[in-house]
């Protein structure tokens, strides 16, 4: 991989994580209107699929052709990763705060790296180990778990947070086998197809259509689908096509930094000294896992 393509791949993956980091700004108004976590998962899944299938039908119709047996990967990612990880993630957010939810979600890279070693035989290098350690430690500093352990986490909340990380990791595991055959847009579209079907069957979102008479609900729902879902997953899956699953997931730890910055810029949160330390650690982990390939190798 040359210098420019290599840098571009890392920037694309990180950009996807940035879009994810904005998610709290779009979810809060939906909770305020009385939607539950499961409702928000349904809104995210259904609207995202509608946007994706429209884009595919208009501009990339030929990419809709897939092998039937590959739909097992799409369905598994759609149900066991997207639907469940979103639910656990949103539940932690609703019961505590976004920063805590994001931190617990980012136990995901640990699971991705371990599962990638088991299923894809990806090497578990010392560099990856240090990157994981820096990323997780940095996340803990960002949300105040370190240095004083000031966060009080109920056992149920902690469990849901870890489950969100595990289910998040499954996205990379389920989609990695098909990244060589399909574009990021194809993978993301079919994954959300199964997420939306599952959510239509299991949620009561159709009984709450009256809530969509509010303009702020539409704005939040559309931004949740377009920015923090469609853009985020297409960018991340594009990076995953060229990176090991473990590397891509560690690079995505930029998300908690974005989430904290959104709180500082728009919600009046104060950024403490140890949070700056945490941000630096997460950024360093991203640089470390990227391998610092800035010299051309012709």
N, C-alpha and C positions, 0 to 999 in steps of 0.2 A: 504493500500500500504506500503510495507516494506521500510527500509531505502535505500538499494541499488537500487531497482526498481524506487523509488521516485526520487532519484538524477539523475538516468539515463534518466527518462522522461524529466526532466527539461533541462538536457544537450543536449538531442536530439532536443528539441524545439529550444533552443538557437543556436544550430549548423545550423539549417535551416535558421535562421535569419542572421547568419554570411555569408552564401552562397548568400543570397539576397544582403547583403551589398557590395559585390564585383561587383555588376551589372554595375556600372558606368565605370569600366575598360573595359568592353566588348561592351558597347553601343557607346562610343565616336568614335571608329574607323568606326563604321557603319554610323554615322552621317557625318563623314568626307568624306565618299564615296558617299554621296548624298541620302542616304535612309531617308525617313520621319519617324515620330513617328509611324504612322500606319503601315508602312513597317516593322519596327523593331518588332512591336507586332506580325505581321504575321510570321516573321522569327522565333521569339521565340516560338510561338505556334505550328507551323508546324514541326520544327526540334525536339522540345521536345516530341511531340506526336510520331514521328517516332522512337526516341530512346526508349520511354516507351513501345510502342507496340512490339518492337523487344525484349526487355528484358522480357516482359510478355510471348511472344510466345515461347521463348527459355527455360525459367526457371519456369514460373508460369502460365502455360496455363490453369490449372484448376481454377485459380482465375479470369479468364475472364468471367466466368458465372455470370450473374446478373439478377435481376428482371427488367422487362421492365418498370414498373412504377417508378423505382428508377432513370431512365434516365432523368426524369424531374429535379431531383436535380443536376445531372451531367451537363445537358445542361444549367441550370440556372447559375450554378457556372462558367461554361466555357465562357458564353457570357456576363452575367451581372456583373460578378466579374472579371475574368481574363482578358478578352479582353478590357473591358472599364477601369478598374483600371490601366492596363498597359499603355493604351493610354494617359490618363490624367497625369499619373506619368511621362511618357517619354516627354510629351509636356511641363510640368513644367521644367523638366531637360533641354530641348532644349532651352527654353526661358530664363532661369536664370542659375541655377547651381544645382548640385546633392544634396548638403547639404540642400538647400531650398526644393527641391522636396521630399526628405526623411522626412523632418520635417513635411511638410503638409500632407504627406501620413500617418504619425503617429497621425493624428486625428482619425485614424482607430480604435484604442482601445476604444476610447470613444463610437463610434458607435457600436462596438462589444458588449461592456458591456451593453449598453442600449437595443440593439436588443435582446441580450441573456436573459435579464430580461423579455422582452415582450414575446418572443417565447418559451424559454426553462425554464422560471421561475427560472433562476439562481439567487441566492441571491446577492443583491447589498450591500456588506458589507462596513464597515468603512475602513477596510484594503485595499479593492479594490479601494475605493475612494482616499485614500492617495497614493496608488501605481500609479494610473492614474495621479494624480496631480504632483508627482515627475517625472514621465516619460515625461510628456508633457513639464514641466518646464525645465527639463534636456535637452530635444531636442532643446528647444528655446535657451538655453545657448550655446549648441554645434554649432549652426549655426549663432549665433550673434544677434538673435532677442532680447535677453536680454544680458547684462543689459542696453544697450544704445539704443536699437531699431534702429540699424544702417541699417537694411535691408529695402529697399524700394520695396514693393510688389504691382504690378499693380493689380487692381480688378479682371481682367480676369484670371490672373495667380493664385491669391488666390482662386478663385472659382474652378478652375480646380484642384488645390491641395486638397481642401476639398472634391471634388467629387472623387478624387483618394482614399482618406481615406474611404469614404462611400462605394465605390465599393470594396475596399480591405476588408472591414468588412463583406461584403456579402459572401465571400468565406467561412468563419467560419460558418455563418448562414446556407448556403445551404448544406454544406458537413457534418455538425454535425449530422443530422438525420440518415445518412447512415454509420457513422464510426463504429457502432457496428456490421454491417453486412459484411463489406468488409475491405480488407487490405488497408493501405495507398497507396500502389502501384496501386491497382485497381481503387481507387477513383481518384487518380491523372491522371492515363491513360485516363479514360473515360471523365474526365473534359477537358483535353487537346484535346481529340477527337473533342469535340464540339467547342472548341476555334479554332482549325485548320480549321474545316469546315466553320465556320463563317468568318474567315479571308480570306480564299480562295475565298469566295463569295463576299466579300466587299472590298478587297484590290487589287492593281494592281502589286503585288509582282512578278507574273509570267512574267510580261512585263519587269522586271528588272533583269532577270537571267544573263544577260551579265556582271553585276557587280561582279558576283561570280567568274570571271576569276582571281580576285586579291586574293592572298594567305591570306592577313591580314583580308579580309572579311570572309573567311572560318574559320580562327582561332577564330575570335571574335564571329561569329555566333555559332560555336560549343561549345565554352566555355560558352556563354550565355545560350545555351540550357542545357548543361550537368551540369554545376556548379550552376549557378544562377537560374535554373529552376527545372530540374529533381531532383537533390540532395536536393535543398531547399524545394520544395513542399513535397517530400516524407518524409523528416525529420520532417517538421512542421506538416504534417497531422498525422504522427505517434504520435507526442506529443499530438495533438488534440484528439486523440482517448482515451487518459487517463486523459486529463485535461478538465476543463470547458473552453468554447470558450473564455471567457473574460480573464482567466488566461493565456492561450496560446498566445493570441494576445499581452498582456502586456509584457510577456517574450520576445516576438519577437522584442521589442524596442531596443534590442542590435544592430539591423541593422544600425541605424544612427551612432553609435559609429564606427562600422567597415567602413562605408562609409567615415567618416572623417579621420580615420587612413590611409585608402588607399590614400587619398589625400595628407596626410603628408608624407607617405613613398614613393609614386610613382609620385606624381604630384607637389611636391615642396611646398605644403601648409604649413603655419605656425600655430602651435597649441597655442592658447592664453590661459591665465589663466582661464578665465570664461568658456572656452570649457572643460577644465579639470574638473571644477566644474559640468558642465552639464553631462559629462561622469559618474562621481561619482553618480549623482542623478539618472540617468537611471539604472545604475548597482544596486543601492539601491532599486529602484522600483522592479527590477526583484527578488531580494532577499526577499523583502517584500511580493510580491504576491505568492512566492513559499511557504511561511508559515514557512520557516526555519525548515524543518522536518529532522533533522540530527540525531535524537536519535531513536534507534530501539524500535518499539512498537509491541511486539510479542503477 
